[in-house]
Amino acid sequence: MDSKQEEINEISSAVNELLVKVERLKSKLDSLCKETGSCDQIKKINQQILRKKDSILNATHINALREEE
């Protein structure tokens, strides 16, 4: 396996770990919302997290790794 593929695999692994952590955080936020009744603020934060997650899934944050065309 060449070094570029290894780097892609490492990045993919890191992204997958982050997605698991995002899902765990989302679950905690949902629980906090139910416990405190502060759902508006918590939902706002949750939406920010989801937007960042979409950015990660779209790989818009790693354009610097692309080769020059």
N, C-alpha and C positions, 0 to 999 in steps of 0.2 A: 504494500500500500504506500503510495507516495505521500509526501509531507502535506500537500494541499488537502488530500482526502482525510488524512489524520486530523488536520486542523478543522475541517468541516465536521468531522465526527465529534470532536471535542466541543465545538460550538453547539452542535445539536444536542449533545448530552447536557450541557449547561443550560440551554434553553428549556429542555424537558424538566430539569430539576426546578427551574424558576417557575414553570407553569404549575408544577405540583404545589409549590409554595404559595402561588397566587390563589389556587383553589382552596388551600388550607386557610389562607387569610380571608378569603371571601366567606367561607363557612363561619369563621370567628366573627366577622363583621355582621353576618346575618343573625348570629346568636346575640351579639351585643345589641343590635337593633331591637330584638324582641325583649331583651332584659331591661333596657333603659328607656325605651319609648322614643329615643332620639333618632328615629328612622330617616328623617329628611337629610340631616348632616351625614349620617352613615351611608345612605344611598348615594349621595353626591361623591363621597370618597370612593365608594365601590365603582361608580361609573368611571372615575379617573383611572382606577386600577384596570378596569376592563379595556379602556382605550389604549393603555400602555401594553396590555396583553395582545390586543389586535396588532399593534405596531410590531411587536415581537414576532407574531405569527406571519406577518407580511414581510418580515426581514428588512424593514425599512431602516433599521438602526445599524445594519452591518454593511452598508454600501462601500465603506472604506476598504473592505476586503476584496472587492471586485477588481479584476485586472483592467487596466486601461484598454479601451477599445481602439 
